């Protein structure tokens, strides 16, 4: 998109990002994987994931939301028999999808905010063509397209994990209906796909059992997604973290649920402190950092 000075053709902004929903059709998985691989290659590389040798270790990987080790954990658990291994496999798949969708939603929100600035520049360029503004328009348009491409790639990669998680937790519920683990996986799955009837059913079962900070997490995400109550969601997630500070999945979603640029950056720093190589830190982190730095340079909005 090049606007010659002295002419005034209409600049073409990128398509505004859509509201989050699992798309009906996905880009090919190999293309999606390449996009995310290239994105992460530009960040500081983390250590190679260590091999997994016990189901206890698989549980800790889940609790730490160590997504880069989910594949190794899944391979190990798949080789084990029994209801515990099946439950862990279902939790790995659904949490894997949840992590990718969280990052996708953050990229979507960043793209929306950038798109607002693109449309403002579009109006300025139509009124007064300017080389500097055109360069900024072109750069920010490409930023929006890149963010939307990352979002779509992550949503594409999440779908197979959702599908596998559904099959696994259904089998786990059939064989171990009294085990709360598959009910947690089921509730998270229904939260992601916004099947509120299924979610309500699973939460009724979970809340009739032992208290668990993951219930606060699920209720908090429900508040944000079903009731559009992000402050209430943040409060419930905060309660979950207070009960168990090691639940890194909760901290990752606290990054998502922030409405303020500085608050989101603060929660990113909290995540970075406990899991510096978390995919959210590696993929969305530089974008959140950049947005925060720009906000700092602009200073507070005059009252």
ZAMARGU-4260 file (C-alpha; in steps of 0.2 Angstrom, whole numbers, plus 5000, padded with zeros to 4 digits):
<rodrens>
0) 5000/5000/5000 | 5009/5015/4994 | 5001/5032/4993 | 5009/5044/4981 | 5011/5062/4988
5) 5000/5074/4978 | 4987/5060/4975 | 4973/5055/4986 | 4967/5037/4983 | 4958/5029/4997
10) 4970/5019/5008 | 4964/5001/5011 | 4965/4997/5030 | 4966/4979/5036 | 4949/4970/5040
15) 4945/4973/5058 | 4948/4958/5069 | 4933/4948/5073 | 4926/4944/5090 | 4934/4928/5097
20) 4925/4912/5092 | 4933/4896/5087 | 4932/4898/5068 | 4922/4886/5057 | 4937/4883/5045
25) 4955/4883/5050 | 4971/4887/5040 | 4981/4871/5037 | 4990/4864/5052 | 5007/4864/5044
30) 5005/4883/5039 | 4999/4887/5057 | 5013/4878/5065 | 5026/4887/5054 | 5018/4904/5058
35) 5020/4901/5077 | 5037/4893/5075 | 5043/4908/5065 | 5035/4920/5078 | 5044/4911/5093
40) 5061/4910/5083 | 5062/4929/5085 | 5061/4928/5104 | 5074/4922/5116 | 5075/4903/5114
45) 5071/4893/5130 | 5079/4877/5135 | 5075/4861/5127 | 5060/4852/5136 | 5066/4838/5147
50) 5059/4820/5146 | 5045/4815/5157 | 5047/4800/5168 | 5032/4799/5180 | 5013/4803/5181
55) 5018/4814/5196 | 5029/4824/5184 | 5014/4825/5172 | 5003/4832/5186 | 5017/4845/5190
60) 5019/4850/5172 | 5000/4853/5171 | 5000/4863/5187 | 5015/4874/5181 | 5006/4876/5164
65) 5023/4870/5156 | 5015/4870/5139 | 5032/4866/5130 | 5032/4850/5139 | 5014/4845/5136
70) 5019/4834/5121 | 5032/4824/5131 | 5020/4823/5145 | 5006/4816/5134 | 5018/4804/5126
75) 5023/4797/5143 | 5005/4796/5149 | 4999/4788/5133 | 5011/4773/5137 | 5003/4771/5155
80) 4987/4762/5159 | 4974/4766/5171 | 4961/4779/5175 | 4974/4792/5182 | 4984/4792/5165
85) 4968/4794/5155 | 4962/4808/5166 | 4979/4817/5164 | 4979/4815/5146 | 4962/4823/5145
90) 4968/4837/5155 | 4984/4840/5145 | 4974/4841/5129 | 4960/4853/5135 | 4973/4864/5144
95) 4984/4864/5129 | 4970/4871/5119 | 4965/4883/5132 | 4983/4890/5133 | 4983/4893/5114
100) 4966/4901/5114 | 4971/4913/5128 | 4986/4919/5118 | 4975/4920/5102 | 4962/4931/5112
105) 4976/4943/5118 | 4983/4944/5100 | 4965/4948/5094 | 4963/4962/5107 | 4980/4969/5102
110) 4975/4969/5084 | 4958/4978/5088 | 4967/4992/5097 | 4980/4994/5083 | 4966/4993/5070
115) 4958/5008/5078 | 4974/5018/5075 | 4975/5012/5057 | 4957/5019/5054 | 4962/5035/5062
120) 4977/5036/5050 | 4966/5032/5035 | 4955/5047/5039 | 4970/5058/5040 | 4977/5052/5024
125) 4961/5055/5015 | 4961/5072/5021 | 4979/5076/5019 | 4991/5064/5010 | 5008/5064/5020
130) 5023/5052/5017 | 5026/5050/5036 | 5008/5046/5040 | 5008/5034/5025 | 5023/5025/5032
135) 5015/5023/5049 | 4999/5017/5041 | 5008/5004/5031 | 5018/4998/5046 | 5003/4997/5057
140) 4992/4989/5044 | 5005/4975/5043 | 5006/4974/5062 | 4987/4971/5062 | 4988/4957/5048
145) 5003/4949/5058 | 4993/4949/5074 | 4977/4942/5066 | 4988/4929/5057 | 4995/4923/5074
150) 4978/4923/5081 | 4971/4912/5067 | 4986/4900/5068 | 4984/4898/5087 | 4965/4894/5085
155) 4969/4882/5071 | 4982/4873/5082 | 4970/4872/5097 | 4956/4863/5088 | 4964/4846/5087
160) 4968/4847/5106 | 4950/4851/5109 | 4944/4837/5099 | 4956/4825/5107 | 4952/4831/5124
165) 4933/4829/5121 | 4936/4810/5117 | 4948/4808/5132 | 4937/4816/5145 | 4922/4807/5139
170) 4931/4790/5141 | 4938/4795/5158 | 4920/4800/5164 | 4913/4784/5158 | 4927/4773/5167
175) 4929/4785/5183 | 4913/4795/5185 | 4918/4799/5203 | 4935/4806/5199 | 4934/4825/5199
180) 4949/4826/5187 | 4939/4822/5171 | 4925/4834/5177 | 4938/4848/5178 | 4943/4844/5160
185) 4925/4843/5154 | 4921/4860/5163 | 4936/4869/5154 | 4931/4861/5138 | 4913/4867/5139
190) 4919/4884/5145 | 4930/4886/5129 | 4916/4881/5117 | 4903/4891/5127 | 4892/4876/5130
195) 4884/4883/5146 | 4873/4869/5149 | 4887/4857/5149 | 4897/4869/5160 | 4883/4871/5173
200) 4882/4852/5174 | 4900/4850/5177 | 4902/4864/5190 | 4887/4857/5200 | 4896/4841/5202
205) 4913/4849/5206 | 4905/4861/5219 | 4897/4847/5228 | 4914/4840/5231 | 4929/4846/5240
210) 4934/4864/5238 | 4947/4867/5224 | 4955/4883/5218 | 4952/4877/5200 | 4933/4880/5204
215) 4937/4898/5207 | 4947/4898/5191 | 4933/4891/5181 | 4920/4903/5189 | 4931/4917/5186
220) 4933/4913/5167 | 4914/4911/5167 | 4911/4928/5174 | 4922/4936/5161 | 4916/4926/5146
225) 4898/4922/5150 | 4893/4937/5160 | 4905/4949/5152 | 4911/4954/5170 | 4930/4955/5169
230) 4932/4963/5186 | 4922/4949/5194 | 4933/4937/5184 | 4949/4944/5190 | 4943/4943/5208
235) 4939/4925/5206 | 4956/4921/5198 | 4965/4931/5211 | 4956/4920/5224 | 4962/4904/5215
240) 4980/4911/5215 | 4979/4915/5233 | 4974/4897/5237 | 4987/4890/5226 | 5001/4902/5219
245) 5008/4888/5208 | 4993/4887/5196 | 5002/4896/5182 | 4987/4893/5170 | 4977/4905/5181
250) 4991/4918/5180 | 4991/4917/5161 | 4973/4921/5160 | 4975/4935/5172 | 4985/4943/5158
255) 4971/4941/5146 | 4957/4948/5158 | 4966/4965/5161 | 4958/4980/5152 | 4971/4992/5156
260) 4988/4992/5147 | 4998/4995/5163 | 4989/4981/5172 | 4991/4969/5158 | 5009/4972/5158
265) 5010/4970/5177 | 5002/4953/5175 | 5013/4948/5161 | 5028/4952/5172 | 5020/4941/5186
270) 5019/4927/5173 | 5037/4930/5167 | 5043/4929/5185 | 5036/4911/5187 | 5037/4904/5170
275) 5049/4915/5159 | 5048/4903/5144 | 5029/4902/5144 | 5022/4903/5126 | 5011/4918/5131
280) 5027/4927/5137 | 5037/4922/5121 | 5023/4925/5108 | 5012/4939/5115 | 5025/4946/5128
285) 5034/4957/5116 | 5018/4964/5109 | 5012/4968/5127 | 5029/4976/5131 | 5029/4987/5116
290) 5011/4993/5119 | 5016/4997/5137 | 5031/5007/5132 | 5021/5017/5119 | 5009/5021/5133
295) 5023/5026/5145 | 5030/5038/5131 | 5013/5046/5128 | 5010/5048/5147 | 4993/5050/5156
300) 4978/5056/5146 | 4974/5074/5151 | 4958/5076/5161
</rodrens>
